[in-house]
């Protein structure tokens, strides 16, 4: 891609970003809330339940896998 074509491409996306931002600014709070709820429901349906600040879920999974590799000791962890 030539430099001029790339700059035009980037310029078009900046215009799109500006239009989207303006649409979001004009959107009423009820619509925003509905979108948020829809995203949260989608996350739950995909098994995404939120952040685990301590990382305990990941640590537990690593421990479980390690135990399995060591011979199945303590598989219930």
Backbone bond lengths (Angstrom), bond angles and torsions (degrees), N, CA, C in turn:
res aa  C-N    CA-C-N  psi(-1)  N-CA   C-N-CA  omega(-1)  CA-C   N-CA-C  phi
1 X - - - 1.448 - - 1.530 108.39 -
2 X 1.313 114.93 132.45 1.461 119.92 -179.78 1.521 110.06 -75.79
3 X 1.318 115.04 157.90 1.457 121.11 -176.47 1.531 111.77 -58.29
4 X 1.323 116.90 -44.19 1.466 120.64 -178.39 1.533 110.97 -63.25
5 X 1.323 116.82 -43.15 1.464 120.92 179.32 1.524 110.54 -65.16
6 X 1.319 116.54 -38.20 1.456 120.89 178.83 1.530 110.98 -65.31
7 X 1.322 116.58 -42.94 1.467 120.31 178.65 1.530 111.23 -63.90
8 X 1.340 117.23 -37.79 1.462 120.31 177.08 1.534 110.22 -66.08
9 X 1.318 116.10 -41.40 1.465 121.34 178.76 1.530 110.61 -60.39
10 X 1.315 116.21 -47.61 1.466 121.08 179.11 1.526 110.14 -62.95
11 X 1.322 117.15 -40.45 1.461 121.27 178.73 1.522 112.34 -61.40
12 X 1.348 116.34 -41.04 1.467 119.46 178.62 1.525 110.86 -63.77
13 X 1.334 117.13 -40.03 1.464 119.50 179.87 1.522 111.68 -69.33
14 X 1.320 116.94 -31.54 1.464 119.23 174.74 1.523 110.37 -65.34
15 X 1.321 116.92 -37.54 1.459 120.53 176.60 1.528 110.63 -64.86
16 X 1.319 116.72 -42.40 1.463 121.24 178.25 1.528 109.76 -61.24
17 X 1.323 116.56 -44.71 1.470 120.39 178.49 1.529 111.59 -59.15
18 X 1.330 116.47 -41.47 1.466 120.42 -179.73 1.526 110.71 -65.01
19 X 1.326 117.16 -40.86 1.467 120.92 179.08 1.523 110.36 -65.44
20 X 1.330 117.14 -44.47 1.469 120.65 178.97 1.525 111.19 -62.02
21 X 1.308 116.76 -41.80 1.460 120.60 179.01 1.524 110.92 -61.83
22 X 1.318 116.77 -41.89 1.456 120.79 178.44 1.532 110.92 -64.99
23 X 1.328 116.44 -39.89 1.469 119.79 177.22 1.527 110.86 -62.14
24 X 1.326 116.51 -41.21 1.468 120.10 179.03 1.529 111.00 -65.50
25 X 1.302 117.24 -37.85 1.468 120.97 179.20 1.527 111.47 -64.85
26 X 1.318 116.64 -35.07 1.467 121.02 -178.13 1.527 112.80 -82.49
27 X 1.322 117.02 -15.35 1.456 120.87 -175.71 1.527 110.69 -68.81
28 X 1.347 115.81 136.61 1.460 119.32 -179.77 1.533 110.18 -76.06
29 X 1.320 115.82 162.16 1.459 122.01 -174.06 1.527 111.89 -64.50
30 X 1.335 117.16 -33.27 1.467 120.16 -180.00 1.524 111.06 -63.92
31 X 1.315 117.27 -43.13 1.464 121.53 178.65 1.525 110.37 -65.25
32 X 1.327 116.18 -41.94 1.467 119.92 177.74 1.525 111.02 -60.15
33 X 1.326 115.78 -43.93 1.457 120.35 -179.77 1.527 110.88 -64.45
34 X 1.322 117.13 -42.34 1.469 120.31 178.28 1.524 111.50 -61.06
35 X 1.323 116.75 -41.26 1.471 120.29 177.65 1.527 111.11 -63.89
36 X 1.321 116.04 -41.61 1.457 120.36 179.24 1.524 110.78 -61.96
37 X 1.328 116.22 -45.73 1.463 120.76 179.47 1.526 110.26 -61.92
38 X 1.326 117.04 -42.00 1.465 121.03 179.04 1.530 110.82 -61.35
39 X 1.331 116.66 -42.09 1.465 120.34 178.09 1.523 111.80 -65.31
40 X 1.324 116.49 -39.45 1.463 120.22 178.94 1.530 110.52 -65.98
41 X 1.327 117.66 -39.79 1.454 121.14 178.08 1.519 110.92 -66.50
42 X 1.316 116.82 -39.10 1.459 120.45 176.37 1.520 110.25 -61.71
43 X 1.320 116.75 -44.04 1.462 120.92 178.76 1.520 111.75 -59.84
44 X 1.323 116.48 -44.54 1.462 119.98 178.39 1.516 111.36 -62.34
45 X 1.341 117.19 -42.03 1.464 120.48 -178.96 1.527 111.34 -65.67
46 X 1.328 116.58 -25.16 1.463 120.86 177.84 1.526 112.54 -91.23
47 X 1.328 116.30 1.33 1.459 120.42 178.89 1.511 114.31 86.04
48 X 1.309 116.79 14.59 1.459 121.28 178.63 1.521 106.86 -97.08
49 X 1.312 116.91 108.37 1.457 119.68 -174.19 1.516 113.57 -104.77
50 X 1.282 118.29 1.05 1.455 120.55 178.96 1.514 110.77 125.22
51 X 1.298 115.28 176.11 1.456 120.42 -178.63 1.517 110.72 -79.48
52 X 1.293 114.58 147.16 1.458 122.18 175.04 1.528 105.78 -112.62
53 X 1.331 117.72 92.78 1.465 119.98 -172.12 1.519 113.79 -59.07
54 X 1.319 117.80 -27.76 1.454 119.14 -179.55 1.518 112.43 -86.56
55 X 1.346 116.74 -15.72 1.455 119.89 -177.89 1.518 112.25 75.31
56 X 1.321 117.10 16.57 1.469 121.07 -174.91 1.522 112.60 -62.30
57 X 1.317 117.90 -36.71 1.469 119.57 179.30 1.514 110.97 -62.23
58 X 1.334 116.03 -45.88 1.459 119.43 -179.81 1.525 110.70 -65.41
59 X 1.310 116.34 -40.74 1.464 120.24 179.35 1.523 110.43 -62.66
60 X 1.322 116.95 -43.62 1.463 121.19 179.02 1.522 110.95 -62.08
61 X 1.318 116.64 -40.64 1.464 120.03 179.54 1.521 111.20 -65.87
62 X 1.315 117.63 -41.45 1.467 121.03 177.64 1.525 110.21 -63.62
63 X 1.324 116.57 -43.24 1.468 119.82 177.84 1.521 111.46 -61.35
64 X 1.340 116.61 -41.96 1.463 120.77 -179.90 1.525 110.51 -63.02
65 X 1.313 116.23 -45.01 1.477 119.73 179.51 1.521 111.26 -64.81
66 X 1.322 116.41 -40.50 1.458 120.56 179.68 1.531 110.56 -62.23
67 X 1.307 116.08 -42.56 1.461 119.96 178.59 1.520 111.15 -63.10
68 X 1.307 116.93 -39.90 1.461 120.18 177.61 1.514 110.84 -63.10
69 X 1.328 116.19 -41.18 1.463 119.84 178.92 1.534 111.99 -65.69
70 X 1.325 116.22 -31.55 1.464 120.43 -178.79 1.519 112.12 -80.27
71 X 1.306 117.74 -1.34 1.455 118.63 175.98 1.502 114.37 122.03
72 X 1.302 118.29 22.61 1.441 120.98 175.18 1.512 115.42 80.84
73 X 1.315 118.07 12.58 1.456 121.32 178.97 1.520 108.97 -73.33
74 X 1.316 116.28 131.50 1.459 122.16 173.53 1.539 111.70 60.87
75 X 1.323 117.79 48.79 1.464 122.52 -177.26 1.524 113.35 -68.37
76 X 1.307 119.07 -18.67 1.453 121.47 -174.49 1.515 113.19 -81.19
77 X 1.277 119.50 -8.53 1.458 122.36 -178.56 1.471 114.36 -62.91
